[in-house]
């Protein structure tokens, strides 16, 4: 597990992991950098990574890719634009908004985003990850701890975002502005995937990581 964690941290210099990290990091920003969002996002990336290496869903199809991108838009809108649920809305909408903006709701949404976008991953394979990818489909539980270690290493930037928010303690207006920016950028990324640009994005990231 430790070796896999170390390789995960070292592999952050490879841009191919941005396929996961970019949308998840932006979703955390959209959720105002709250710790429930960070915890949910890291947990989702870890779980999504394990589902990916064990080949639970098989290769993601173009249709599935677009569906998850649409769900990403809905999720980031829910956490990033709380005005959707403002007080002059019907009572059911306000109740839904309170649930979404609660710590548990925010963690659940960011965890879901992490699980989904982990299936978009096209990893740059090192020794530890190569071993995990080879063994995990036949021995998923045996490779659980190494996978957790690697995905936690990859998730370090997500934890750093939470620490920056906690140390910086930006004012409400700054948090709101950053949240809107994160929401808009996430939606833009999702729209590019819906438009069929995922393959182009992955190819460019592989080129940059060489």
N, C-alpha and C positions, 0 to 999 in steps of 0.2 A: 504493500500500500504506500509506504514512504517513497519507494523508488518511483512509483507511478505519479505520486504527488509532485515530486521534484521534476519529473519530465513534463508534467502539466504546466508547472510554473515556467520552466525553460521554454516551452513551446509557445508562450505568449508572444514571443518575437516573430512568430509565423502568422501572417495576416489571415490565414484561412479560418482561424477560430472566430474572426469577426462576424462570420455568418450567424453564429450564436450570440456573441457578446454584444454586438451593436443593437439589435432590437431589444434585448433584455435590459441592457444598460439604459437605453432611452426610455423604456417603460418604467424603470425605477425613478428616473428624473421626472417623468410624467406624473408619477405618484408622489411627488414632492420629496423624494429621498427619504421617506420614512422607513424605519428599521423593519417593520413588518413586510414592506415591499422588498427589501434587500434579502431578508430571511426566506421569503417565499420564492424569490427569483433564484437564489442559490440552490434551494431545495429542488426547484423545478428543473434546473439545469442538470443537477446530479441525477435525478430520476430519469429525465429525458435522455441523458447520456447512456444510462444503463439500458434503457429500452432500445436505444440505437445500436449499441454494441452487441446486444443479444439478438438483434434482428427481429424484435417482436412484431413490428409492423411491416417488415420487408422494405424494399426501396420505395421511397415516396413517389407517387405518380404526379403528373402535372396537375391533374384535377385536385388531388389531395393537397398539393402545395398551395394552390390558389384558395382552397377552402380554409386552410389554416391561416393564410394571410388575411382573409376576410374576418375571421374570428379575432385575429390580432388587432384589426382596426376597431372592432367592437370593444374589445378588452381595454385598449388604451384610451378610447373615448370615455369609457366608464370611470377609469381612475384619473384621467387627465383633465376632464371637463366636468367637474362636480356641479356646475351651473345647470346641467341637464336635469338635475334633481332638485332645483332650488324650491324655496318654500311655497311659491305660488302654483306649483304643480299639484296634480291630484295626490291624495294621501298615499295611494299605493306606490306612486313614483318617489315620493319623499321617503317612504319606508325602504324602497329598493336602494335609494341613494345612501341612506344611513348604513345599510348592510354592506354596500360596496365600499364605502369610505371607512368602515370599521377596520381595526387591525386585522381581524380574521379574514374579512372580505378582501382587503387589499393583498394580503399574503396569498390567498387562494387564487386571485386573478394573476398575480405575477408568477406564481408557481405554474399555473396553466400555460402562461406565455413561454416560460422556460422549457417546459416539456415539449410544447409544439415546435418551437424554433430549433430545438436540439435535433429534430428530425430533418431539418434543412441542412445539417452539417455535412461537410465533405472534408474530413480531417486530414491534416498533414501527419503522416504516420511515422512515429519513432519506434524504438525498440520495445518499450513498455506498452505503448498503445497497440503496436502490431501484435504483441503477444495476447493482449486482451481481446482484440478483434478476432484473432484466430480461434481462441479457446471459448469465448463467451457464448456463442450460439449453442454449443454442446454442453457447456458447464456454466450456466448463467449465475447460479448462486456461488460457485467457487470463484468467479471473477467479480463478485459484487464489491468486495473491499478494494481491490485494485482500481476498479472503475470509479468508485467514490473518491479515492485518492486523486486520480487523474482529473476528474471533473472539478473537484475542489481547487486543485491547482489552477485550472483554466478559469475558475470563477473568482480568483483573487481581485481582478479589477472591479467586479461588482461589489465586493466587500469594501474596497477602497472608496467607492462612491459613497457608501453609507458612512464611512468614517469621516470623509471630507464634509458631508452635510452636518454630522454631529459636532465636528470641531469648528466649522465655519459658522454655524448657526445663522444662516441668512435670514433677513427680515421677511415678513409675509409677502410684500410686493415682489421681492426678488425670487422667492420660492414659487410664487404664482407665475411670474414671467418664465422662469426656467421650466416649470411644469407644462406650460402651453407650448414652449419651444420643443420640449421632448415629445409631447403628443403629436405635434405637427410633423416632426422629423420621422417618428415611428410610422405614422400614417403614410408618409411619402415613401418610406422603405417598403411597406406592405403593398402599396399601390404598384410599385415597380415590380414586385414579385407577381402580383396579379396580372400585370401586363406582359409577363413572360420573360422578365429580365434576370431571373434567378441564375440561370446558367451562365450568363455573361458576367454577373457579379462574382460568382464562384471562380470562373476562369481568371478574372482580373486579380482576385485575391491570391490564387495559386501562383500567378506570375510575380506578384509583389513579394511572396514569401520565399522565393528562390534565392 
